[in-house]
Amino acid sequence: MPMTDPQTMLRHLYDVAVQRALPLHNTAAHLPLPPKGRTLVLGAGKAGGAMAQAVEALWPQDAPLSGLVVTRYGHTPPRPAGLPERIEVVEASHPVPDAAGLQAAERILQLTQGLTADDLVLCLISGGGSSLLTLPAEGISLELKQDINRQLLACGANIAEMNCLRKHLSRIKGGRLAAACAPARVVTLTISDVPGDDPSIIASGPTVPDASTCADALTILQRYAITVPDSVLQALQSGVWETPKPGSPVFAGHSVHMIATPQQSLEAAAAAARAQGLNAYILSDEIEGESREVAKVHAALARAAAKGLGPFTKPCVILSGGETTVTIKPQPAGTPRGRGGRAGEFCMGLAEALQGQSGVWALAADTDGIDGIEDNAGAQVAPDTLARAAALGHKVADHLQRNDAYGFFEPLGDLVITGPTHTNVNDFRAILVV
């Protein structure tokens, strides 16, 4: 194996996965021809800035192009020299929405006014758009929407459940943006960050039909004990906030193109591993569940491979993607708030389950470069992780109890820090067994 350092190898595979998902590499094949009228670009997501720049670079210079895209703070990529700015990019908060996202959503809806059947709306949608494109339903304040978002993030709901509720509490999600664009043609280019690549879940599907219902949203509120005012319950019970459904004429002539997916990135990483003489196995790009529990399953597979048992032959890399969850545990008063995201939580669970298994290294990171709300993408695990932590007085079980992955891995120097990557195909996990 030419690349002998395990951590270098794992980081290389992560970088390959991210590169495969960058918008400039994937957009050209999906761009429509310029329309008879004007082209309006609208969008939201962590990859929004890079997607806008890809369109600007690829769109004919003599064809009209304008629009507005919102991305996360700090996620606008540097503008290439000589590339004219034709699409405005603004920044807002993620994962909890803020006033900047509200203002951006209001402006995006305003831009749809006056469109004609000769016009084209090119929508650039990527993960993170649910909080970045926030426009609460009538009677819901931004503060209430923020509170509901915080409850959703802490309760362990999966992304489909969270976005079902978000769609029904919004004036722009769940196909409502597409309805506002009528009678213009809408072409949506999307980068998937959700298990199954369902465009109605990515960024809460602002331009696609929504098969979920107000009744579904009510069930999710009850399942996770999300606290909302009676007025919200009554609106959902009455169905007044129902979304446009499949078959609605507002989607006639519209199209959706998936320009990058988690599976494509995992396959690119697998090819890179095989090029280094490793066997490569992709478990799935749709893995969900509690991060620490998912980690236990991965650890069992890795330990079997290390012992020459099971379906995987070492030297090998075991790859997986998807979107796991972290349920925030209540803490005693005065306990410092844990820091970290689902990738770090996975790595803590993996380290605990591996118990120093020799010959096994791992990396888990979010492909957008940010794990939760911290400055790291994820973390790495080595055979000596627990021993080095113990030497510093840290127990992984204590950090798991308070969901404090950052506090566990930062003193070890084992955080993966990349900065924003300008794309987002969600979780990337790689376990190297030699």
N, C-alpha and C positions, 0 to 999 in steps of 0.2 A: 504494500500500500504506500504509494509515494508520499502522501500527506500523512505523516506518522503521528502528529499531535492530535489527540482526539478532540480537544476543544476547538482547535483551528478547523478541523474537518466539519464539525457540527455548525460552526458559524458560516463556513463556506456553503453548506447546504441551505441554511436559512437565507443567505444572500441570494443564492440562485432562485429560490422560491419567490422572493420579493421581486427580483428582476423580471421574472416571467409575468408578473401581474402589473407591471408599470403601464400606464395608459398609452404612452407614445408607441409602445411595441404592439398594441392590440386594437387600435382605433380605426386605422385606415380602411380595413376590409369591411367595416360596418357603416361607414358614412354614406348617407343618401346623396343623390345629386342635388345641386342647388335648385330651389323652387322657382316658379314664375314670379312670386312675390318676394317677401323678405324672409330671412332666417333669424329666429329669435332663439338664443341659447339660455336655458334655465337649468339650475341644478343644485344639488346639495350632497355633502358627504365628505369624508376625510380625504378622498382622492379628488375632490372637486376641482382644486386648483390645477393639479396636473392634468386632469381630463380636459379642462378648459384650454390649457396651453397646447395640448395635443390637437384639439379641434382647430385652434388658431393656426397652428403650423401646417395642418393638412388641408384646410379649407381654401378654395381658390381665392387668390388675393383680390380678384376683380369682382367677387360676389359679395353682396351685402351680408354683414354678420355683426350681431350685437347681442347683449344679454347680461345676465347676472347669475353668479354662482356663489354659494356660501360654503365655506369649509371651516375646519376647526382652527382655533387660535394657534399660530405657529406652523400651520400645515400648507401654507402657500409656497410652492417651490420658487427658487430664484428664476427670474425670467431670462431665457436665452438671449444673447446679444442679437439685435436686429429683428427680434420677433415683435411685430406691432401688437399692442394691446387692444383687442376689439371686444373682449368679454370682461366685464368688471367682476373681480373676485373680492368678496368681503369675508370677514372671519367672525365666528361666534363660539359659544361655549358648548362643550361636550364632556361628560354625558348628561349633565343637567343643563337645560336650556336657559338662555338669558335674554335680556332686552335686545341685544344685537341680532340674535336669531329671529326674534319676533319681528323686528324692523325689516330684516331681509325677506322674511316670508311675506310680509305685507307688500313690499316693493315688487316681489316676484308676481304676486297676484295682480297688482296694478299693471304690470307689463303685458299681461295677457289681454287687456282691454283693447278692442279695436282690431283684433286679428281677423283675417279673412280666409276664405277657402284656398286662396293662392299662396298663403304663407305656410312656412314650416317651423314647427317648434322642436328643437333638438334638446332633449332632457338628459342631463348627465347625472346619474344617480349612483351613489356608493354608500357603503356602511357608515353609520354615524349621522345620516341625514334625518333620522327621527328626532333628534334633539336640536340639530342645527336649523331645521326647517320647522319652526314651532309657531303655530297659529291656533290658539285654543278656540274651542267651540264657544258659541255665544253663551255668556254667563259664567265662563271659566276665566279666572284671572291668571296672569303669568305666575304669580306666587303659588296659586293652587296647583298649576301644572308642574311647577318645580317640585312641590311637595310630593305629588303623586309619582313623579319620576324617581325621586329619592327612595320612596317606599318600594317601587318596582325593582330598583337596582339592588336593594338589600334583602329582598324576600326569597330569592332563589328561582323566580319565574324564568322560563326559557325565552329566547328571543321572539318566537312566534306569539307567545302569550303576551309579552310586553307590547309588541307592536300591534296586536289586535286591539288592546285597550287604547293605545296611543291614536290609532286610526279613528276610533269612534269618539275621541275627545278633541278632534281637530277639524279645522275648516279647509285644510289643504292636503292632508294625507288621504290614503285609502281611495285613490282615483279622483279626488276632488280637483287636483291641479289639472288633470286631463280635461275634466268637464269645463273648467274655466277657459281652456284654450280653444274651445269650439268657436268657429267651424274649421280652424286650422288643422292640418295634419300634424300628428305628434309621433316622433321617433325617439324612443328611449334607448340610450346606451347605458348599460349598468355593469358594475363590478360587484360580484356576489361576495357577501360576507356571512351568508346564512346557510345552515345545513339544508341540502336539497335544492339550493339555488332558486328558490321560489321568488320571482320578482315582486309578488304582492307583499312579501315580508321585508325585502331589502329597503331600508329607509322608510318603512311603513307604506311602501307602494303608492307614491303620490300620483302616478300616471297610469296605473293598471287597475283592473277590476278587483273588487274585494269580496271574497266569498264568505268571510266571517260576518257576524251579526252583532247587533246591540246586545242580544241575549248572551252571546259568547263573552262579550266584554263584562257583563254582569257576573257571569260565572267565575271569571278570572278575579274580579274584585273580591268575591266571596271566598274563593279558594285560598287566596293569599292574605286575607284579612286586610285589604287595602282600605284605609279610611278616607272617605269622600263625603261631601255635604249631601243632604237629602235631595237637593235640586239636581245633582248629577245622577243619582239613582233614579229619580223620577224621569229624567230625560231619556236615559237608557231604557227604562221600562216602557216608555211610550213609543220608542223607536224613532223619535224625531231626529236623532243624529245618525240615522242609517246611511251607509256608504253606497256608492254606485256599484252594482253587481255585474257579474259576467253576463254578456248579452245586451248590456245597455247600449243604446245607440251612440252615447258620448264617446265610445271607444272605436267606432267604425273607421276603418282605414288606418288605425294606429298600429305600430309595430314595436317590438322589444328585442334588443340584441344584447346577449350576454358576452361582454368582451373579455372578461377574465374571471376565472373561477378557482376555488380552493383545490379542486382535483388537478387542474392544469399545473398549479404550482407544486403540488406534491409529486406529480409525474416528472417535472423538471428536476426536482431535488433527487428523486430516485435515479434518474439518468446520470446525474452528476456523481452520485455515490457509486454506481456501477462502473463509471469511468475511472474511479479510484480503486477498483478491484474488490468492491464490497457487494455482497448480496443486498438487495433492497426490497422491502416489503411495505406496501401501503395498506394499513388496516382499514381506514375509511376517511372520507372527508366530511362525514356527517355526525361525528361523535358528540353527544350531548351528555349532560348529567353533572353532578357535583364534581368539581375539579379534583378534590382529594380522593374521591371514590374512583373516578376514571383513572387516576394515577395508580391505584392499587392493581387494576387490571393490567395496565402497561408494565408495571413492575413484575408481575407474575410471568408475563410473556418473556420479559428480558432475562429474568433469573433462569427460566427454563432454557432459553437459548444459550446462556453463559455456561450451563451445565451439559450442553449437548443434547438437550431434550426438546420436545415440542416441535412445532412445524417450521421453525426458522433456523437456518444454518449459519453459524458464525464463520468468518467475520461478516457482520450484517448491520444494516440500519433499519429500524422499525419506525415508520412514518405515520402520522395521523393528523387530521385537521378537524374542524367543526367549531362549535362554540359551547364550551362548558360554562358552568355557573358557580357562583360563590354565595352561599347564604351567610350573611353577617351575623355572628353570634352576639347576643347581649353580653355586656361586660360589667363587672362590678364597678361601682362609682369610684372615680379616680384612676381607673386603668387607662394608660395611654392608648389612643386610637391606633389600631393596626393599620399598616400601610401595605398596599399591594393590590394585584389583580389576579385574574384567574390563571394566568400562566405561572406566576410565582407560587400560587397556591398549589397548582399541579406539581411543581418541582418540589415543594415541601412534602407533599404526600408521597411523591415518588421516592425521595430520599429516605423517608421514614419506612416505607415498605421494602426498599432494597436492602436496608441495613448494612451498607458498606459492601455490597456484592462486588467482588473483583471483576474487572474486565467490562464494566458497564458505565458509560457516560451518557449524559442527556442534555438536551436544550429544549426549552419551551418558550415561545415568544409570540406576541401578536404581530402580524405582518404589517400593521400600521405604524409600528415602532413605539407604541404606548400601551403599557399593561395597566388597565384601569385608568387612574388619573395621575400616575407617577411619571417619572422621567425615563424609566427603563422600559424596554420591550418585553423583557422576561428575565429568565435566569438559567444557570447551568448547574448540573449535578455531576459529581465525580465519586469514585469509590471512597474517597477520604472526606467527603462533605461533612458527615456527622462527626467524625473525629476532630476535624478542624474547628467545627462549631463548638464542640464540647471543651476544647482547649481555651475558647474564649468565654466559656460559661453560658453558652446558649443551648437550649434544648428545643428540638424541632417541634415536639408536642406542645410546648408552651406557646410557640409562635403560631402554630396551627389553631390553637384555642382562641387566639385573638386576631386571627386573619392577618398576620404581620409578616408577609413574605419579604417585603423590602428590608425590614429590620433584621431578618435572618440572613439574607444573602449579601446585603451591602457590606457588612464587616468582613466577609469572606472574600470580597472582590469578585463575586460570582454573578453579579447582575449583568444582563445583556443590555447595553445601551447603544442605540443606533440613531436616535433622533427620529423625527417624522420621516417616513419612507415615501409618502405621497401616493400610496395605494392602500388597499385593505381587503385581503381575502381571509381574514380572521386568524384563528389559532394555527400555529405551526408547531409540531412536536416531532423531535427526532431523538431516538435512542440508539446509541452505537454500542454494539456488543462485539468484543474482540477476544 
